[in-house]
Amino acid sequence: MLNRQIIEEINSDILNKNFCLSLNKLSQLIEIFPNHIKLLNMKSNVLVLSGKYDKAIVFCQKCIKKNFFSTIIYNNLAISLKNTYDYKLALNYFKKSLKLEKNHLTYFNLGNLYMEIFNYDESLKNYMMAININHRFAPSYINASKILVKNNKYIEALKLLKKALKLNVDKILLFETLGKFFLKVRRYFFAEIYFKKMLILDPLNSEYLQAVLRGYCYNGEFQRYKNLTAFYSKNQKKISSFNFPKLQKKKFNIGFISPDIRQHPIGYFLKDFIPEISKKLSINIYSTSFYKDHISSLISDFTNWKLVGKKSNEELAQQIFNDKNDMLIDLSGFAPKNRIELYKFKPCRLQASWAGWLASTGLKEMDYIIGDEIASPIKDQHNFTEKIYNLPNSWCVYSKSELNKNLVDQPQKRDYVIFGCVQRPEKLNIILLNSWCEIMRFSQTSYLQFNNKHYSPYDEMIIKNFFEKRGIEKNRIIFNRCKNRKIYLESFNEIDIYLDTFPYNGGTTSFEASFFNIPILTMKNESHMFRCGESINSVLKCNDWIANDIEDYIFKAKKFCNDKNLYLYKKSLRKNPNKQKLFDSKQFASDFLKMLEDVT
């Protein structure tokens, strides 16, 4: 007779993920009770839970050959086959399991298999079957909602998630899924609510709040951004244990940290700049990415390059301290895959935010934000936890070596105007699109060209329908998804007027537009974040192209697109003496070094 207490002990081991111990105990018991189906089921479960799929396959097949099988044995064999990519055989055993018993777990796992092979219709069907059998199994609701979102059926997905929420089970997972759902549909305030509910139950899981912060930036919701940065900073309870004695050394040590020191806007900013400052500084690069490309390799030649993506924040903070940096500069802010929490450890005496994030981080441990008088005017100091330091020209510089003058065509005189937007879809909003509709209705021979690989076919459909409902033919809205960087850059030659997004301006793309002599129509904003377009136009002395408000933005667009001499204006931009300031890495390096003298 099998001792019930032993079974309870094994279940406790499994619950605590002591899989090796539970497997040993089960193997010993199966030697005594070789035909005990409960023990066989339990062992197959543990093999799957511990990820020992090859062993699970062998074990389950032996059980079946001896005619000791159950829906659990079949199900675990199918799961193991799926995880070793034998989908056809896995499907066969899932079906055998269902013949024995219509079990919600089998339907759920079968749904997972169909999802993995991109058969979303069958996947959804099986998740719904699992819900019909066990309406309290939250993972079925969650995965079914994911399929509905993939099919752009957002209302149905939300209904399912709200039903699951009423069950009062798996709350952490449901709050996380609801938060992600509202991020997807760009309802950032609701995403914040659910992520905060998740944090109450799981205090260590706060990275999703960073995605909400990015969303608030896209929408220009400054007060919500400010409130959430304060909450985020408070939630990151890190206490510095580092002491900074006065160090006597010949060369100033500076550290830069980012996952984006590669073919990315950050890489385009640093490529020519780093060799210039390396003449005066010792530079440590802490790359939290897991690979290097041609830009990374070029920069690494002038720096102490350290791949630190696998290190925890605590380990990385200790390394930064040990490297005796005089200043540590964050290049990413709340951008994806950042390490902003690291700064709470205060591993460096002076810490600053620069280049990739122009809003306040909200961290008291961040000493400076480096900007310019337009991007971060001193009058906005009360909106920053950091002390503002403004560089004399632009907050940043674009590496000229990443651009090729030979790609720039002569502007052509033509009877129509092509407006261009090369921003990501997240930066679009209803107010912005409505203003573009009014511009397009005025200039009935004009076109609007979107050029960014991140626009999905669904995004394209939604945007074209938006314009069509407001009287603009779909064929006047063009979507390009350039296959490589050369084609992307050349596409600027097709644009007559670059329409900057608001309230979140383009940064890198505005540098690129100016290089190709494309006039940039931008707008002032009071959101205290990401006023890149206004900053770049101010450097160019193109103040006529900075609108005061939406009404002025529309007025200026109508005026400029109606100008028969627009092509002459584009020609004049080629000789604009101020353009050099945006691409002069040597001068920018000099300004940057002066900044280091001032703050240290």
C-alpha positions in Angstrom: 0.0 0.0 0.0 1.4 3.4 -1.1 2.0 5.7 1.9 -0.1 8.9 1.5 2.4 11.0 3.4 5.1 10.1 1.0 3.0 11.3 -1.9 2.3 14.6 -0.1 6.1 15.0 0.5 6.8 14.5 -3.2 4.0 17.0 -4.1 5.6 19.5 -1.7 9.0 18.9 -3.4 7.5 19.5 -6.8 5.7 22.7 -5.6 9.1 24.0 -4.3 10.7 23.0 -7.6 13.0 20.4 -6.0 12.7 18.3 -9.1 15.8 16.2 -8.6 14.7 15.1 -5.1 11.2 14.4 -6.3 12.4 12.3 -9.3 14.7 10.2 -7.0 11.8 9.5 -4.7 9.5 8.6 -7.5 12.0 6.4 -9.2 12.5 4.4 -5.9 8.7 4.1 -5.4 8.2 2.9 -9.0 10.7 0.1 -8.5 8.5 -1.1 -5.7 5.2 -0.3 -7.4 6.0 -0.6 -11.2 2.4 -0.6 -12.3 1.1 2.3 -10.1 -0.4 4.7 -12.7 -0.4 7.6 -10.2 3.3 7.3 -9.7 3.9 7.0 -13.5 1.8 10.1 -14.1 3.7 12.0 -11.4 7.1 11.1 -12.8 6.0 12.2 -16.3 4.8 15.5 -14.9 8.1 16.1 -13.1 10.2 15.3 -16.2 8.2 17.8 -18.2 8.2 20.5 -15.4 12.0 20.2 -15.1 12.5 20.5 -18.9 13.9 17.0 -19.3 11.9 16.4 -22.5 14.1 13.7 -24.1 13.9 11.6 -20.9 10.1 12.3 -20.7 9.7 11.0 -24.2 11.6 7.8 -23.4 9.7 7.3 -20.1 6.2 7.9 -21.5 6.8 5.7 -24.6 8.0 2.8 -22.2 4.8 3.2 -20.2 2.6 3.1 -23.3 4.4 0.0 -24.6 3.6 -1.7 -21.3 -0.1 -0.6 -21.6 0.4 1.7 -18.6 -1.0 4.9 -20.0 -3.4 7.7 -19.2 -4.5 11.1 -20.5 -1.6 12.5 -18.4 1.0 10.2 -20.0 -0.2 11.0 -23.5 -0.4 14.7 -22.7 3.1 14.9 -21.3 4.5 12.9 -24.2 2.9 15.3 -26.6 4.2 18.3 -24.7 7.8 16.9 -24.8 7.5 16.1 -28.5 6.3 19.7 -29.1 9.3 21.1 -27.2 11.6 19.0 -29.3 9.9 20.3 -32.5 8.2 17.0 -33.5 4.9 18.7 -34.1 3.3 16.0 -36.2 3.8 13.3 -33.6 2.9 15.6 -30.8 -0.4 16.4 -32.4 -1.1 12.7 -32.7 -0.6 12.1 -29.0 -2.7 15.1 -28.0 -5.5 13.7 -30.0 -5.0 10.3 -28.3 -5.2 12.0 -24.9 -8.5 13.7 -25.8 -10.0 10.4 -26.9 -9.4 9.1 -23.3 -10.6 12.3 -21.7 -11.8 15.7 -22.8 -9.4 17.5 -20.5 -8.9 21.3 -20.4 -5.2 21.0 -20.0 -4.9 18.9 -23.1 -6.9 21.4 -25.1 -4.8 24.2 -23.7 -1.5 22.5 -24.6 -2.9 21.7 -28.1 -3.7 25.4 -28.4 -0.1 26.2 -27.6 1.1 23.8 -30.3 -1.1 25.4 -32.9 0.1 28.9 -31.8 3.7 27.8 -32.2 3.1 26.7 -35.8 1.1 29.9 -36.5 -2.3 28.1 -37.0 -4.1 30.8 -35.0 -7.6 29.7 -35.9 -7.1 26.1 -34.5 -5.2 27.6 -31.6 -8.1 29.8 -30.6 -10.6 27.0 -31.1 -8.7 24.8 -28.6 -8.3 27.5 -26.0 -12.1 28.1 -26.1 -12.7 24.4 -25.7 -10.4 24.5 -22.6 -12.5 27.4 -21.2 -15.8 25.5 -21.9 -14.5 22.6 -19.8 -12.9 24.6 -17.0 -14.0 28.2 -16.9 -11.7 28.9 -14.0 -8.4 28.1 -15.8 -7.1 31.6 -16.4 -4.2 30.7 -18.8 -6.7 29.7 -21.5 -8.3 33.1 -21.3 -4.9 34.8 -21.5 -3.7 32.9 -24.5 -7.0 33.1 -26.3 -6.9 36.9 -25.8 -3.4 37.0 -27.3 -4.7 35.3 -30.4 -7.6 37.7 -30.7 -5.1 40.6 -30.4 -3.0 39.1 -33.2 -6.2 39.1 -35.3 -6.8 42.7 -34.3 -10.0 41.7 -32.4 -9.3 44.0 -29.5 -12.9 44.3 -28.0 -13.3 40.5 -27.9 -9.8 40.1 -26.3 -10.7 42.6 -23.6 -14.0 40.9 -22.9 -12.2 37.6 -22.3 -9.7 39.1 -20.0 -12.4 40.9 -17.9 -14.2 37.6 -17.6 -11.0 35.9 -16.3 -10.4 38.8 -13.9 -13.8 38.0 -12.2 -12.6 34.5 -11.4 -10.2 35.9 -8.8 -7.4 33.5 -9.8 -3.9 34.0 -11.3 -4.1 37.7 -10.6 -0.4 38.5 -11.2 -0.6 36.9 -14.7 -3.9 38.6 -15.5 -2.8 42.0 -14.3 0.4 41.7 -16.4 -1.6 40.6 -19.5 -4.1 43.4 -19.1 -1.3 45.9 -18.7 0.3 44.6 -21.9 -3.1 44.8 -23.7 -3.6 48.5 -22.8 0.0 49.2 -23.9 -0.8 47.6 -27.3 -3.9 49.7 -27.8 -2.0 52.8 -26.4 -4.2 53.4 -23.4 -1.3 54.1 -21.2 -3.2 55.2 -18.1 -5.0 51.9 -17.9 -1.8 50.0 -18.5 -0.3 51.9 -15.5 -3.2 50.9 -13.3 -2.9 47.2 -14.0 0.9 47.1 -13.8 0.7 48.8 -10.4 -1.8 46.2 -9.2 0.7 43.6 -10.3 3.4 45.3 -8.4 1.4 45.1 -5.1 1.5 41.3 -5.5 5.0 41.1 -7.1 7.1 44.1 -6.0 10.2 43.1 -8.0 8.4 43.3 -11.4 8.5 47.0 -12.2 10.1 47.1 -15.7 6.7 47.3 -17.4 6.2 50.8 -15.9 9.0 51.9 -18.2 6.9 51.1 -21.2 4.1 53.2 -19.8 6.6 56.1 -19.3 7.5 55.8 -23.0 3.8 55.9 -23.9 3.3 59.1 -21.8 6.2 60.7 -23.7 4.6 59.7 -27.1 1.4 61.4 -26.0 3.0 64.4 -24.3 1.2 63.5 -21.0 3.8 65.3 -18.9 2.1 65.4 -15.6 1.4 61.6 -15.7 4.9 61.0 -16.8 6.3 63.1 -13.9 4.0 61.4 -11.4 5.0 57.9 -12.6 8.8 58.7 -12.6 8.4 59.7 -9.0 6.6 56.5 -8.2 9.1 54.4 -10.2 12.1 56.0 -8.5 10.5 55.4 -5.0 9.7 51.8 -5.9 13.4 51.1 -6.8 14.7 50.8 -3.2 18.4 50.7 -3.7 20.9 52.1 -1.2 24.4 53.0 -2.3 27.2 51.3 -0.4 30.0 53.0 -2.4 32.4 55.5 -1.0 34.4 57.8 -3.3 37.8 58.8 -2.1 39.7 61.5 -3.9 41.5 59.7 -6.7 44.8 60.9 -8.1 45.2 59.9 -11.7 46.4 61.4 -14.9 43.4 60.9 -17.2 39.7 61.5 -16.6 37.7 58.3 -16.7 34.2 58.4 -18.2 31.7 55.6 -18.6 28.8 55.3 -21.1 26.1 52.6 -20.7 23.5 51.5 -23.2 22.2 48.5 -25.2 22.2 50.7 -28.3 25.9 51.4 -29.1 25.4 49.9 -32.5 23.5 50.5 -35.8 21.0 52.6 -33.9 20.5 56.4 -33.3 22.8 56.1 -30.3 25.5 54.5 -32.4 25.0 57.2 -35.1 25.6 59.9 -32.4 28.7 58.3 -31.0 30.6 56.9 -34.0 32.5 60.1 -34.9 32.3 61.7 -31.4 34.0 58.9 -29.4 37.3 59.0 -31.3 37.4 62.8 -30.7 36.9 62.7 -27.0 39.2 59.6 -26.6 42.1 61.9 -27.3 41.5 63.5 -23.9 39.6 60.9 -21.9 39.8 57.3 -20.9 36.5 55.8 -22.0 34.7 52.7 -20.6 31.8 51.5 -22.7 29.3 49.2 -20.8 27.3 47.6 -23.6 24.3 45.8 -22.2 23.6 44.3 -25.6 24.8 40.8 -26.4 26.5 41.4 -29.7 28.6 43.9 -31.7 28.1 45.2 -35.2 30.3 47.4 -37.5 29.6 50.6 -35.5 30.2 48.8 -32.2 33.6 47.5 -33.5 34.7 51.0 -34.7 33.8 52.6 -31.3 35.5 49.7 -29.4 38.8 50.6 -31.0 38.9 53.8 -29.0 37.4 52.6 -25.7 37.6 49.9 -23.1 34.6 47.9 -24.5 32.8 45.7 -22.0 29.9 43.4 -22.9 27.9 43.3 -19.6 24.5 42.2 -20.7 24.6 39.1 -18.6 25.5 40.9 -15.4 22.9 41.8 -12.8 22.5 45.5 -11.8 24.4 44.8 -8.6 27.3 43.1 -10.4 27.5 45.8 -13.0 27.4 48.6 -10.3 30.3 47.0 -8.6 32.3 46.7 -11.8 31.6 50.4 -12.7 32.8 51.4 -9.2 35.9 49.2 -9.5 36.7 50.8 -12.8 37.0 54.2 -11.0 34.9 56.2 -13.4 34.7 59.9 -12.6 31.4 60.2 -14.5 28.9 57.7 -15.7 26.5 58.7 -18.5 23.3 56.9 -19.3 22.4 57.0 -23.0 19.0 55.3 -23.0 16.7 56.6 -20.2 13.5 54.6 -20.3 14.1 53.3 -23.8 13.8 49.5 -24.2 16.4 47.2 -22.6 17.9 50.0 -20.6 19.6 49.7 -17.2 18.1 52.8 -15.5 17.7 51.0 -12.2 21.5 50.7 -12.0 21.8 54.4 -11.1 20.0 53.9 -7.8 23.1 52.1 -6.6 25.1 55.3 -7.3 28.2 53.5 -8.5 29.8 56.7 -9.7 30.2 60.1 -7.9 28.7 61.9 -10.9 25.9 60.5 -13.0 24.2 62.0 -16.0 21.6 61.4 -18.7 22.4 62.3 -22.3 21.5 61.7 -25.9 18.8 59.1 -25.9 16.4 60.5 -23.4 15.5 64.2 -23.1 12.9 64.0 -20.3 13.7 63.8 -16.6 14.5 60.3 -15.3 12.9 61.2 -12.0 15.9 59.7 -10.2 17.5 61.7 -7.4 20.7 59.8 -8.0 21.0 61.2 -11.5 23.0 64.4 -11.1 22.7 66.0 -14.5 20.7 66.0 -17.7 22.7 67.2 -20.7 20.7 69.1 -23.3 20.5 72.5 -25.0 18.6 75.7 -24.4 15.7 74.6 -26.6 15.4 70.9 -25.6 15.8 71.6 -21.9 15.7 75.3 -21.1 16.7 76.4 -17.6 13.2 77.8 -17.0 12.1 74.1 -16.9 14.5 73.2 -14.1 11.6 72.7 -11.7 10.4 69.8 -14.0 13.7 67.9 -13.6 15.2 66.0 -10.7 18.5 66.4 -12.5 20.4 69.6 -12.8 20.2 70.9 -16.4 23.5 71.5 -18.2 22.9 73.0 -21.7 25.5 72.7 -24.5 26.0 75.8 -26.7 24.5 74.4 -29.9 22.6 71.2 -30.2 22.1 68.6 -27.4 23.6 66.1 -29.7 25.6 65.5 -32.9 25.1 63.1 -35.8 28.2 61.3 -37.2 28.8 62.5 -40.7 30.6 59.3 -41.6 27.2 57.5 -41.4 25.9 59.7 -44.1 27.0 60.0 -47.7 26.8 63.2 -49.7 26.7 61.2 -52.9 23.2 60.0 -52.0 21.8 63.6 -51.9 20.0 64.5 -55.2 19.3 67.9 -56.6 15.8 69.1 -55.7 13.4 68.9 -58.6 10.7 71.4 -59.6 7.3 69.6 -59.8 3.6 70.3 -59.7 2.8 68.3 -56.5 4.3 68.0 -53.0 5.3 64.9 -51.1 5.1 65.3 -47.4 7.1 62.8 -45.4 7.0 61.1 -42.1 9.7 58.6 -41.0 8.6 58.3 -37.4 7.6 55.1 -35.6 3.8 54.5 -35.4 3.8 55.0 -31.6 4.5 58.7 -32.2 1.2 59.2 -34.1 -1.9 60.4 -32.4 -5.4 61.6 -33.4 -4.7 65.3 -33.1 -1.6 65.0 -35.2 -3.3 62.9 -37.9 -6.3 65.3 -38.0 -3.9 68.2 -38.6 -2.3 66.2 -41.5 -5.8 65.5 -42.9 -6.5 69.2 -43.0 -3.2 69.9 -44.8 -3.8 67.1 -47.3 -7.4 68.3 -48.0 -6.0 71.8 -48.8 -3.2 70.5 -51.1 -5.3 68.1 -53.2 -2.4 67.0 -55.4 -0.1 66.3 -52.5 1.0 62.9 -51.1 1.9 61.7 -47.7 4.7 59.1 -47.5 5.4 57.0 -44.4 8.7 55.3 -44.3 9.4 53.1 -41.4 9.7 49.3 -41.2 7.7 49.2 -37.9 4.4 50.0 -39.6 2.5 46.7 -39.9 0.0 46.0 -42.6 -2.7 46.6 -40.0 -1.2 50.0 -39.1 -1.3 50.8 -42.8 -4.9 49.8 -43.2 -6.0 51.8 -40.1 -4.1 55.0 -41.2 -5.4 54.8 -44.8 -8.9 54.3 -43.6 -8.5 57.2 -41.2 -7.6 59.5 -44.1 -10.2 58.1 -46.5 -13.0 58.8 -43.9 -11.9 62.4 -44.0 -11.9 62.8 -47.7 -8.3 61.9 -48.7 -8.0 59.1 -51.3 -6.0 56.0 -50.1 -3.6 56.2 -53.1 -2.3 59.5 -51.8 -1.1 57.8 -48.6 2.1 55.9 -49.4 3.9 53.3 -47.2 7.5 52.4 -47.8 9.4 49.8 -45.8 13.0 50.2 -47.0 15.0 46.9 -47.0 18.3 48.5 -46.0 19.8 51.7 -44.7 21.1 52.9 -48.1 17.6 52.7 -49.6 16.1 54.3 -46.5 18.5 57.3 -46.7 17.9 57.7 -50.4 14.2 57.9 -49.8 14.6 61.3 -48.2 15.2 62.6 -51.7 11.5 61.9 -52.5 10.3 64.2 -49.8 9.6 67.9 -50.2 8.5 68.7 -46.6 9.3 66.6 -43.6 6.3 66.7 -41.2 7.6 66.4 -37.6 5.5 64.6 -35.1 4.2 66.3 -32.0 4.3 66.4 -29.0 7.1 63.8 -29.3 9.4 65.1 -32.0 11.7 63.1 -34.2 15.4 63.3 -33.3 17.6 61.1 -35.5 15.2 61.5 -38.4 15.3 65.3 -38.2 19.1 65.2 -38.3 18.8 63.0 -41.4 16.2 65.2 -43.1 18.4 68.3 -42.6 21.4 66.5 -44.1 19.2 65.8 -47.2 18.2 69.5 -47.3 14.6 68.7 -46.5 12.8 71.5 -44.6 11.4 70.3 -41.3 8.0 71.5 -40.2 7.9 71.2 -36.4 6.0 72.7 -33.5 6.8 74.1 -30.1 5.5 72.3 -27.1 5.3 72.7 -23.4 5.6 69.1 -22.5 9.1 69.5 -21.1 10.3 66.5 -23.2 11.7 65.6 -26.6 11.7 69.0 -28.3 14.2 67.8 -30.8 12.7 69.3 -34.0 12.5 72.8 -32.5 16.1 72.4 -31.3 17.4 71.3 -34.7 15.5 74.0 -36.6 16.8 76.6 -34.1 20.4 75.6 -34.9 19.6 75.8 -38.6 18.1 79.3 -38.1 14.9 78.0 -39.8 12.6 79.7 -37.3 9.9 80.1 -40.0 9.5 76.3 -39.9 8.8 76.2 -36.1 5.0 76.5 -35.5 3.7 78.1 -32.3 0.6 75.8 -32.1 -1.5 73.4 -34.1 -3.3 76.1 -36.0 0.1 77.7 -36.9 1.5 74.3 -37.9 -1.4 73.7 -40.4 -1.1 77.3 -41.7 2.6 77.0 -42.3 2.2 73.6 -44.0 -0.4 75.1 -46.4 1.7 78.1 -47.0 4.9 76.2 -47.8 3.4 73.5 -49.9 1.7 76.2 -52.0 5.0 77.9 -52.6 6.1 77.4 -56.3 9.7 78.1 -55.2 9.8 75.4 -52.6 12.5 73.6 -54.6 14.6 76.7 -54.5 14.3 76.8 -50.7 15.5 73.2 -50.6 18.5 74.3 -52.7 19.3 77.0 -50.3 19.4 74.5 -47.4 22.4 72.9 -49.1 24.4 76.1 -48.4 23.0 76.7 -45.0 26.2 77.6 -43.0 24.6 76.5 -39.7 24.0 72.9 -40.8 27.6 72.0 -40.1 26.9 72.4 -36.4 24.7 69.3 -36.4 27.4 67.1 -37.9 30.6 68.6 -36.5 31.8 65.9 -34.1 35.0 67.7 -33.4 33.4 70.9 -32.2 30.8 69.0 -30.3 33.5 67.1 -28.6 35.1 70.4 -27.5 31.8 71.6 -26.1 31.4 68.2 -24.3 34.8 68.4 -22.7 34.1 71.9 -21.5 30.9 70.5 -19.9 33.0 67.9 -18.1 35.3 70.7 -16.7 32.3 72.7 -15.5 30.5 69.9 -13.7 33.5 68.2 -12.0 
